[in-house]
């Protein structure tokens, strides 16, 4: 009888321990060895350590759990508690998501950081209304143009099969006269191999991960924009955690943001060198190409400000004020 009672107590204790552990799924769209995904894995490990294993986060890389366009909805609906998205992918939902995908608005890490700070309050408000919370953002390295042939102006790109992975890149295709083809990162290698796309605009990171150098030999280092990945958490899932666990998640997220920005900048030079070693020509864009692309950026920004209205215009004004002064972005003035 004593042994049976002891066994029952042990079983109950183990069951209570199992119930105390919370498990979250974190879908991500990029390969496990991409620096964004490695940063997510470190974030998950930091949370595990800080909570003593109370909160376990499993990272599902390379769109293995949800495809890139599905991740935000999965987090919003609670199918995944947390997830990483490319903000510019959701420009059709709200123009605020598109801001860091506008060409030549912020084309350096310093300006991208200022734009992030100017944009963050509006993003938090927007995501909060959708039942989510923004945990942290990490930028991709500056975007350049991959192309099979040498180009000196936008005119050389007319009719080219152009990978569009967001509304912004589809709009660029429209403005330069290219043929947009919707291809996500996980499908890019196959699309290049089969000739479905022959040019696209992205970072050195994507070109390296997708082995673009096997099919395309030129990368024009236009440094057009630095789009951000954002890690979002379902607010109900976050609220269900106890306060110490919430604090651990927020601390790990803050660390992941600092680490991610630093690694992105370091990786930018590494990727360019690695692509060159694989036989790709890293080309400084000719002045005419830069001028043409800046004109495209101007058109897109004007369109964006009309769509975003006073709130969006206030964000851009706050960003420009900080960029001009070389300081951190002030909070946008209320329209």
C-alpha positions as CSV (number, residue, x, y, z in Angstrom):
1,X,0.0,0.0,0.0
2,X,2.9,2.4,0.9
3,X,4.6,1.6,-2.4
4,X,1.5,2.2,-4.4
5,X,0.9,5.5,-2.7
6,X,4.5,6.6,-3.3
7,X,4.1,5.6,-7.0
8,X,0.9,7.6,-7.3
9,X,2.5,10.7,-5.8
10,X,5.5,10.5,-8.1
11,X,3.2,10.0,-11.2
12,X,1.2,13.0,-10.1
13,X,4.3,15.1,-9.7
14,X,5.6,14.1,-13.1
15,X,2.2,15.0,-14.7
16,X,2.2,18.4,-13.0
17,X,5.7,19.0,-14.3
18,X,4.7,18.0,-17.8
19,X,1.6,20.3,-17.6
20,X,3.8,23.2,-16.5
21,X,5.9,23.1,-19.6
22,X,4.6,25.1,-22.5
23,X,5.5,24.3,-26.1
24,X,5.4,26.8,-29.0
25,X,5.9,26.3,-32.7
26,X,7.8,29.0,-34.6
27,X,7.4,28.7,-38.4
28,X,10.1,30.4,-40.5
29,X,10.4,30.7,-44.3
30,X,14.2,30.4,-44.7
31,X,16.8,27.6,-44.6
32,X,18.2,26.4,-41.2
33,X,21.6,27.8,-42.1
34,X,20.4,31.3,-43.0
35,X,21.4,33.9,-40.4
36,X,17.8,34.8,-39.7
37,X,17.0,31.2,-38.8
38,X,20.2,30.8,-36.8
39,X,19.2,33.9,-34.8
40,X,15.7,32.4,-34.2
41,X,17.3,29.2,-32.9
42,X,19.5,31.2,-30.5
43,X,16.4,33.1,-29.4
44,X,14.6,29.8,-28.7
45,X,17.7,28.5,-26.8
46,X,17.8,31.7,-24.7
47,X,14.2,31.4,-23.8
48,X,14.6,27.7,-22.8
49,X,17.6,28.5,-20.6
50,X,16.0,31.6,-19.0
51,X,12.8,29.7,-18.1
52,X,14.5,26.5,-17.0
53,X,12.8,24.6,-19.8
54,X,9.4,26.0,-18.9
55,X,8.8,27.4,-22.4
56,X,10.1,25.3,-25.3
57,X,10.1,27.0,-28.8
58,X,10.6,24.7,-31.8
59,X,11.8,26.5,-34.9
60,X,10.4,25.1,-38.2
61,X,12.8,26.3,-40.9
62,X,12.4,26.6,-44.7
63,X,8.6,26.9,-44.8
64,X,8.3,23.3,-43.6
65,X,5.3,24.1,-41.3
66,X,3.7,27.0,-43.2
67,X,4.6,28.7,-46.4
68,X,5.9,32.2,-46.1
69,X,2.6,34.0,-47.0
70,X,0.7,31.8,-44.5
71,X,2.8,32.4,-41.4
72,X,1.2,35.6,-40.3
73,X,-2.3,34.2,-40.5
74,X,-1.2,31.1,-38.7
75,X,0.1,33.2,-35.8
76,X,-3.0,35.5,-35.8
77,X,-5.3,32.5,-35.7
78,X,-3.3,30.6,-33.1
79,X,-2.3,27.7,-35.3
80,X,1.3,28.7,-34.4
81,X,2.0,30.7,-31.3
82,X,4.9,32.6,-32.8
83,X,6.3,33.1,-36.2
84,X,8.7,35.0,-38.4
85,X,7.4,37.0,-41.4
86,X,8.8,39.4,-44.0
87,X,6.8,42.5,-43.4
88,X,6.8,43.7,-47.0
89,X,4.9,40.5,-48.0
90,X,1.7,42.0,-46.3
91,X,1.7,45.4,-48.0
92,X,-1.8,44.6,-49.5
93,X,-3.2,44.3,-46.0
94,X,-1.9,47.7,-44.9
95,X,0.6,50.1,-46.4
96,X,2.5,50.3,-43.0
97,X,3.9,46.8,-43.7
98,X,5.3,48.0,-47.1
99,X,7.4,50.9,-45.7
100,X,10.8,49.2,-45.6
101,X,10.3,47.8,-49.1
102,X,10.3,51.1,-50.8
103,X,13.5,51.6,-52.9
104,X,16.0,54.2,-51.8
105,X,14.0,55.5,-48.8
106,X,16.4,53.9,-46.4
107,X,19.4,52.2,-48.0
108,X,22.0,52.0,-45.2
109,X,21.9,50.1,-41.9
110,X,21.9,53.4,-40.0
111,X,18.9,54.7,-41.9
112,X,17.1,51.4,-41.8
113,X,17.4,51.5,-38.0
114,X,16.0,55.0,-37.9
115,X,13.1,53.9,-40.2
116,X,12.4,50.9,-37.9
117,X,12.2,53.1,-34.8
118,X,9.9,55.6,-36.6
119,X,7.7,52.7,-37.9
120,X,7.6,50.6,-34.7
121,X,4.7,52.4,-32.8
122,X,2.4,52.1,-35.9
123,X,3.4,48.4,-36.4
124,X,2.7,47.6,-32.7
125,X,-0.7,49.3,-32.9
126,X,-1.6,47.5,-36.2
127,X,-0.5,44.1,-35.0
128,X,-2.2,44.6,-31.6
129,X,-5.5,45.2,-33.4
130,X,-5.0,41.8,-35.1
131,X,-4.3,40.0,-31.8
132,X,-0.5,39.9,-32.1
133,X,2.6,41.5,-30.6
134,X,5.8,42.5,-32.4
135,X,8.7,40.9,-30.6
136,X,11.7,42.0,-32.7
137,X,12.8,42.8,-36.2
138,X,16.0,42.0,-38.1
139,X,16.9,43.4,-41.6
140,X,18.1,41.6,-44.6
141,X,21.3,43.0,-46.1
142,X,20.8,45.7,-48.8
143,X,19.0,44.6,-51.9
144,X,20.7,44.3,-55.3
145,X,19.7,43.1,-58.8
146,X,20.5,39.6,-60.0
147,X,20.6,39.3,-63.7
148,X,21.9,37.0,-66.4
149,X,23.2,39.8,-68.6
150,X,24.9,43.1,-68.1
151,X,22.6,46.1,-67.7
152,X,23.2,49.8,-67.8
153,X,19.7,51.1,-67.3
154,X,16.2,50.1,-66.5
155,X,15.5,49.9,-70.3
156,X,17.8,46.8,-70.4
157,X,15.3,44.9,-68.1
158,X,12.1,45.3,-70.1
159,X,10.4,42.0,-70.7
160,X,12.7,40.1,-68.3
161,X,11.2,37.3,-66.2
162,X,11.4,38.9,-62.7
163,X,10.9,37.2,-59.4
164,X,8.3,39.1,-57.4
165,X,8.1,38.0,-53.7
166,X,6.1,41.0,-52.3
167,X,3.8,43.7,-53.6
168,X,6.7,46.1,-53.7
169,X,8.8,43.9,-56.0
170,X,5.8,43.3,-58.2
171,X,5.3,47.1,-58.4
172,X,8.9,47.5,-59.4
173,X,8.4,44.9,-62.2
174,X,5.4,46.9,-63.4
175,X,7.3,50.2,-63.5
176,X,10.4,48.8,-65.3
177,X,8.4,46.8,-67.8
178,X,9.5,43.3,-66.5
179,X,7.3,40.2,-66.3
180,X,6.6,39.5,-62.6
181,X,6.5,35.9,-61.4
182,X,5.4,35.2,-57.8
183,X,8.1,33.0,-56.3
184,X,8.9,32.5,-52.6
185,X,12.4,31.9,-51.2
186,X,11.9,28.1,-50.7
187,X,11.0,27.7,-54.4
188,X,13.6,30.0,-55.9
189,X,16.4,27.5,-56.7
190,X,14.0,25.4,-58.8
191,X,12.5,28.5,-60.5
192,X,16.0,29.5,-61.6
193,X,16.9,26.0,-62.7
194,X,13.8,25.7,-64.9
195,X,14.0,29.3,-66.3
196,X,10.8,30.4,-64.6
197,X,12.7,33.5,-63.5
198,X,15.8,35.0,-64.9
199,X,16.2,38.1,-62.7
200,X,15.3,39.3,-59.3
201,X,16.1,41.9,-56.6
202,X,17.3,40.6,-53.2
203,X,20.2,40.5,-50.8
204,X,23.5,38.6,-51.1
205,X,22.0,36.3,-48.5
206,X,19.2,35.0,-50.7
207,X,21.6,34.7,-53.7
208,X,24.0,32.5,-51.7
209,X,21.3,30.4,-50.0
210,X,19.5,29.6,-53.2
211,X,22.8,29.0,-55.2
212,X,21.7,31.7,-57.7
213,X,25.4,31.8,-58.8
214,X,24.7,28.5,-60.6
215,X,22.3,30.2,-63.0
216,X,23.0,33.9,-62.9
217,X,26.4,35.6,-63.1
218,X,25.7,39.3,-62.3
219,X,24.7,41.0,-59.1
220,X,24.3,44.8,-59.1
221,X,25.0,46.1,-55.7
222,X,22.3,48.8,-55.8
223,X,21.7,48.9,-52.0
224,X,18.1,49.8,-52.7
225,X,16.5,48.9,-49.4
226,X,16.8,46.7,-46.3
227,X,13.5,44.8,-45.8
228,X,12.9,43.5,-42.3
229,X,11.8,40.1,-41.0
230,X,9.6,40.5,-37.9
231,X,8.9,37.9,-35.2
232,X,5.3,38.1,-34.1
233,X,3.7,36.3,-31.2
234,X,0.0,35.6,-30.7
235,X,-1.2,37.9,-27.9
236,X,-3.4,35.2,-26.2
237,X,-0.5,32.8,-26.1
238,X,1.8,35.4,-24.7
239,X,-0.8,36.5,-22.1
240,X,-1.2,32.8,-21.0
241,X,2.5,32.8,-19.8
242,X,3.3,33.8,-16.2
243,X,5.1,37.1,-15.7
244,X,8.7,35.7,-15.3
245,X,8.3,33.7,-18.5
246,X,6.9,36.8,-20.3
247,X,9.9,38.8,-19.1
248,X,12.3,36.0,-20.3
249,X,10.7,36.1,-23.8
250,X,10.9,39.9,-24.0
251,X,14.5,39.9,-22.8
252,X,15.5,37.2,-25.3
253,X,13.7,39.1,-28.1
254,X,15.6,42.3,-27.3
255,X,18.9,40.4,-27.4
256,X,17.9,38.7,-30.7
257,X,17.2,42.1,-32.3
258,X,20.6,43.6,-31.3
259,X,22.4,40.4,-32.4
260,X,20.4,40.1,-35.6
261,X,21.1,43.6,-36.8
262,X,24.8,43.1,-36.0
263,X,25.1,39.8,-37.8
264,X,23.1,41.1,-40.8
265,X,25.7,43.9,-41.3
266,X,28.6,41.5,-40.8
267,X,27.1,38.9,-43.2
268,X,26.5,41.5,-45.9
269,X,30.2,41.7,-46.8
270,X,30.7,38.0,-46.3
271,X,27.9,37.1,-48.7
272,X,29.3,39.4,-51.4
273,X,32.8,37.8,-51.0
274,X,31.3,34.3,-51.0
275,X,29.2,35.0,-54.2
276,X,32.3,36.4,-55.9
277,X,34.2,33.2,-55.0
278,X,31.4,31.2,-56.6
279,X,32.0,33.1,-59.9
280,X,29.4,35.8,-59.6
281,X,30.4,39.3,-60.7
282,X,29.6,41.9,-58.1
283,X,29.0,45.1,-60.0
284,X,28.7,48.7,-58.9
285,X,25.5,49.9,-60.6
286,X,26.1,52.4,-63.5
287,X,24.8,56.0,-62.8
288,X,22.0,55.7,-65.3
289,X,20.7,52.5,-63.6
290,X,20.8,54.2,-60.2
291,X,19.0,57.3,-61.5
292,X,16.3,55.1,-63.1
293,X,15.8,53.1,-59.9
294,X,15.7,56.3,-57.8
295,X,12.9,57.5,-60.1
296,X,11.1,54.3,-59.5
297,X,11.5,54.7,-55.8
298,X,10.2,58.3,-55.9
299,X,7.0,57.1,-57.7
300,X,6.5,54.3,-55.2
301,X,7.0,56.5,-52.2
302,X,4.5,59.1,-53.5
303,X,2.0,56.3,-54.1
304,X,2.7,54.9,-50.7
305,X,2.1,58.3,-48.9
306,X,-1.2,58.7,-50.6
307,X,-2.3,55.2,-49.5
308,X,-0.9,55.5,-45.9
309,X,-2.4,59.0,-45.4
310,X,-1.4,61.3,-42.5
311,X,-0.2,58.5,-40.3
312,X,2.2,57.2,-42.9
313,X,3.3,60.7,-43.9
314,X,4.1,61.4,-40.2
315,X,6.3,58.3,-40.0
316,X,8.3,59.3,-43.1
317,X,8.6,62.9,-41.8
318,X,10.0,61.6,-38.4
319,X,12.4,59.3,-40.3
320,X,13.7,62.0,-42.5
321,X,14.1,64.4,-39.6
322,X,16.3,61.9,-37.8
323,X,18.2,60.9,-40.9
324,X,19.0,64.6,-41.6
325,X,20.1,65.1,-38.0
326,X,22.0,61.8,-37.8
327,X,20.1,60.9,-34.7
328,X,17.7,58.2,-33.5
329,X,14.2,58.6,-34.9
330,X,11.8,60.7,-32.8
331,X,8.3,59.4,-32.2
332,X,6.1,60.4,-35.2
333,X,3.9,63.4,-34.6
334,X,0.2,62.5,-34.4
335,X,-1.5,63.5,-37.6
